[in-house]
Amino acid sequence: MPDPIQGDATNGGHSDSAAGVSGGHFEREVDGPESPPRNAADSGAGQEVIRLRVMIPSQVLLDQPVRKVVAEAPNGHFGLLPRHIDFVTVLVPGLLAYFDDRGCEHFIATDEGVLVKCGREVTVATRSAVKGGDLGELRMIVEREFRTLDEQERVARSAMARLEAGLVRRFLDFDSP
């Protein structure tokens, strides 16, 4: 006869191992035997995916199913899988990595922005982002974009300086008798 306090897992009792208690911590099986593998490098037909959307003000840069997303928030890097809890975070400028449905890793250079994970969708909204094939190509694209932005900012600063100087001259002319 089984001990009434310990129970017996084979006859429907509630021993520590049957209840999922181990060392004072509650353990719960999240994935059943039919659950697909979680590793992004694993391949297989039933692989779960997340829909990743990366949006900049002028366009949707990326909208495709992916297996995994890795990004960087102010407190460090994090990874998202299809069953990850929903959340919202701020992104710092850096690289956003994702694994496509074949398990290949891709990168997007992003400015600061916001990432929202809701259900099986991850949406990133950022002021500026650039997609590249590999890290070397992405680095060249980012450097070219920064040079273009620097030139545009220089032209804008010069135009502002001319406007300010013209405004000051008109005030001085207006104030003169």
C-alpha positions in Angstrom: 0.0 0.0 0.0 1.5 3.4 -0.9 2.3 6.0 1.7 -0.7 8.4 1.9 1.6 11.4 2.4 4.0 10.6 -0.4 1.4 9.2 -2.8 2.2 7.0 -5.8 2.6 8.4 -9.3 1.6 5.1 -10.9 -1.9 4.9 -9.2 -2.9 8.6 -9.5 -1.3 9.8 -6.3 0.5 13.0 -6.0 4.2 12.4 -5.2 6.6 15.3 -5.6 7.8 14.2 -9.0 4.2 13.7 -10.3 3.1 17.1 -9.1 6.1 18.8 -10.9 7.8 19.9 -7.7 11.5 19.7 -7.6 13.6 21.2 -4.9 10.9 23.6 -3.8 10.3 25.0 -7.3 7.3 24.4 -9.4 8.1 22.9 -12.8 5.7 22.7 -15.7 6.2 21.1 -19.1 5.6 23.9 -21.7 6.2 21.8 -24.8 4.5 18.5 -25.4 5.9 15.6 -27.3 4.5 17.0 -30.6 6.1 20.4 -30.2 8.5 21.4 -33.0 12.1 22.1 -32.1 12.9 25.5 -30.8 16.5 25.8 -32.0 16.7 28.2 -35.0 19.4 25.9 -36.6 17.0 22.9 -36.5 15.2 22.3 -39.8 11.9 20.6 -40.4 8.7 21.0 -42.1 6.5 22.1 -39.1 8.8 24.7 -37.8 7.0 27.5 -36.0 7.5 31.0 -37.3 7.0 34.7 -36.3 6.0 37.4 -38.8 8.7 40.1 -38.6 7.9 43.6 -39.9 10.5 46.3 -39.9 9.0 49.7 -40.7 10.7 53.0 -41.4 8.7 56.2 -42.1 8.9 55.9 -45.9 8.2 52.1 -46.3 7.9 48.6 -44.9 11.5 47.4 -45.1 10.8 43.8 -44.2 7.7 41.7 -43.8 8.3 38.0 -43.8 8.0 34.9 -41.6 11.1 34.2 -39.5 12.1 31.6 -36.9 14.0 33.8 -34.5 14.7 37.5 -33.9 17.7 38.9 -31.9 17.8 42.6 -31.1 19.4 45.0 -28.6 17.6 47.0 -25.9 19.2 49.4 -23.5 19.7 46.6 -21.0 21.3 44.2 -23.5 20.6 41.7 -26.3 17.6 39.5 -26.3 16.1 36.8 -28.5 12.5 36.1 -29.5 11.0 32.8 -30.5 7.4 32.1 -31.5 6.3 31.2 -28.0 8.0 34.1 -26.3 5.9 36.2 -24.0 4.4 39.4 -25.5 6.2 42.6 -24.7 7.3 46.1 -25.8 10.8 47.4 -25.6 12.9 50.3 -26.9 15.7 49.4 -29.3 19.2 51.0 -29.3 21.0 51.7 -32.6 22.6 48.5 -33.7 22.1 45.2 -35.5 18.8 43.3 -35.6 19.4 39.6 -36.6 16.8 37.2 -37.8 16.7 33.6 -39.0 14.6 33.0 -42.1 12.4 29.9 -42.5 15.4 28.0 -43.9 17.5 28.9 -40.8 19.8 31.4 -42.6 20.9 34.4 -40.5 20.3 37.9 -41.9 21.0 41.4 -40.5 19.4 44.8 -40.5 21.2 47.8 -39.1 18.7 50.0 -37.2 18.5 53.3 -35.6 16.8 53.6 -32.2 13.2 52.5 -32.3 10.5 50.4 -30.7 9.9 46.7 -30.9 6.5 45.2 -30.2 6.0 41.4 -29.8 2.3 40.4 -29.8 1.3 36.8 -30.5 3.2 35.5 -33.5 4.0 39.0 -34.8 7.1 41.2 -34.1 6.9 44.8 -35.3 9.9 47.1 -35.3 9.4 50.8 -35.9 12.5 52.9 -36.4 13.5 56.1 -38.0 16.1 54.5 -40.2 17.2 51.0 -41.1 19.3 49.3 -43.7 19.1 45.7 -44.9 22.3 43.9 -46.0 23.4 40.5 -47.3 26.3 40.0 -45.0 28.0 42.0 -42.3 30.7 43.4 -44.6 28.2 44.6 -47.2 26.0 46.0 -44.4 28.9 48.0 -43.0 29.6 49.6 -46.4 25.9 50.5 -46.8 25.7 52.0 -43.4 28.9 54.1 -43.9 27.6 55.3 -47.2 24.2 56.2 -45.6 26.0 58.1 -42.8 28.1 60.1 -45.3 24.9 61.0 -47.2 23.2 62.0 -43.9 26.3 64.1 -42.9 26.2 65.9 -46.2 22.5 66.6 -45.9 22.9 67.9 -42.4 25.8 70.1 -43.5 23.7 71.6 -46.2 20.7 72.1 -43.8 23.0 73.8 -41.2 24.4 76.1 -43.9 20.8 77.1 -45.0 19.7 77.7 -41.4 22.8 79.9 -40.8 21.9 82.0 -43.9 18.3 82.3 -42.8 19.3 83.4 -39.3 21.8 85.9 -40.7 19.1 87.3 -43.0 16.6 87.6 -40.1 19.1 89.4 -37.9 19.9 91.8 -40.8 16.2 92.6 -41.3 15.7 93.2 -37.6 18.7 95.6 -37.6 17.3 97.4 -40.7 13.9 97.6 -39.1 15.3 99.1 -35.9 17.5 101.7 -37.7 15.9 105.3 -38.0 
